[in-house]
Amino acid sequence: MFCFKCGKKLLDGESYCQNCGAKAQDYDVLKQVQKYPLFKIITTITIALVILFAIYGIIIALPWILLVLGISIGVAIAMSIMKNRKKQY
């Protein structure tokens, strides 16, 4: 078992962390909270929202990225053509 506060490994039977003084049972309380369905529901909803916002951001940003990339490529091609025409004359 590890201390939930500082992360140091706790020996079996220790009731306090020797590093920071946190109660070892506090870790057990945190572990029990994670078993509750509400905790799992909130965690699942949070993960789903993060994924949805990431997808939404990609969908919104992608056309703008492609537009800028297309303009950049177009300008580069136009400059190359103009440069080649100047060399011919």
C-alpha positions as CSV (number, residue, x, y, z in Angstrom):
1,M,0.0,0.0,0.0
2,F,1.2,3.6,-0.7
3,C,0.5,6.8,1.0
4,F,-2.2,8.8,-0.8
5,K,-0.6,12.1,0.2
6,C,3.1,11.7,-0.6
7,G,3.2,8.4,-2.5
8,K,5.7,6.6,-0.3
9,K,5.3,2.9,0.2
10,L,3.8,2.0,3.5
11,L,4.7,-1.2,5.4
12,D,2.0,-3.7,6.3
13,G,0.3,-2.7,9.5
14,E,1.5,0.9,9.5
15,S,-1.3,3.3,10.6
16,Y,0.7,6.5,9.7
17,C,3.1,7.4,6.9
18,Q,6.6,7.8,8.3
19,N,7.3,10.4,5.6
20,C,4.4,12.9,5.8
21,G,2.3,11.6,8.8
22,A,-0.9,11.0,6.9
23,K,-3.1,8.2,8.2
24,A,-2.9,5.0,6.3
25,Q,-6.6,4.5,6.8
26,D,-7.3,7.6,4.7
27,Y,-6.1,5.6,1.7
28,D,-8.6,2.9,2.5
29,V,-11.4,5.5,2.7
30,L,-10.4,6.8,-0.7
31,K,-10.4,3.3,-2.0
32,Q,-13.9,2.7,-0.7
33,V,-15.2,5.9,-2.2
34,Q,-14.1,4.7,-5.6
35,K,-16.3,1.7,-5.1
36,Y,-19.5,3.8,-5.0
37,P,-21.5,3.9,-8.2
38,L,-21.8,7.7,-8.1
39,F,-18.0,8.0,-8.2
40,K,-17.9,5.7,-11.2
41,I,-20.7,7.5,-13.0
42,I,-19.0,10.9,-12.5
43,T,-15.7,9.5,-13.7
44,T,-17.3,7.9,-16.8
45,I,-19.2,11.1,-17.6
46,T,-16.0,13.2,-17.2
47,I,-14.0,10.9,-19.5
48,A,-16.9,10.9,-22.1
49,L,-17.0,14.7,-22.1
50,V,-13.3,15.0,-22.5
51,I,-13.4,12.7,-25.5
52,L,-16.4,14.5,-27.0
53,F,-14.8,17.9,-26.6
54,A,-11.6,16.5,-28.3
55,I,-13.6,15.2,-31.2
56,Y,-15.6,18.4,-31.5
57,G,-12.3,20.4,-31.4
58,I,-10.9,18.3,-34.2
59,I,-14.1,18.7,-36.3
60,I,-14.1,22.5,-35.9
61,A,-10.4,23.0,-36.3
62,L,-9.8,20.6,-39.2
63,P,-11.4,22.8,-42.0
64,W,-9.4,25.8,-40.8
65,I,-6.2,23.8,-40.8
66,L,-6.8,22.5,-44.3
67,L,-7.7,26.0,-45.5
68,V,-4.5,27.4,-44.2
69,L,-2.5,24.5,-45.6
70,G,-4.2,24.8,-49.0
71,I,-3.5,28.6,-49.1
72,S,0.1,28.0,-48.1
73,I,0.6,25.4,-50.8
74,G,-1.2,27.6,-53.4
75,V,1.1,30.5,-52.6
76,A,4.2,28.3,-52.8
77,I,3.1,27.0,-56.2
78,A,2.3,30.5,-57.5
79,M,5.6,31.9,-56.3
80,S,7.5,29.0,-57.9
81,I,5.6,29.6,-61.2
82,M,6.4,33.3,-61.1
83,K,10.0,32.6,-60.3
84,N,10.3,30.2,-63.3
85,R,8.7,32.8,-65.6
86,K,11.1,35.5,-64.6
87,K,14.0,33.2,-65.4
88,Q,12.6,32.6,-68.9
89,Y,12.5,36.3,-69.9
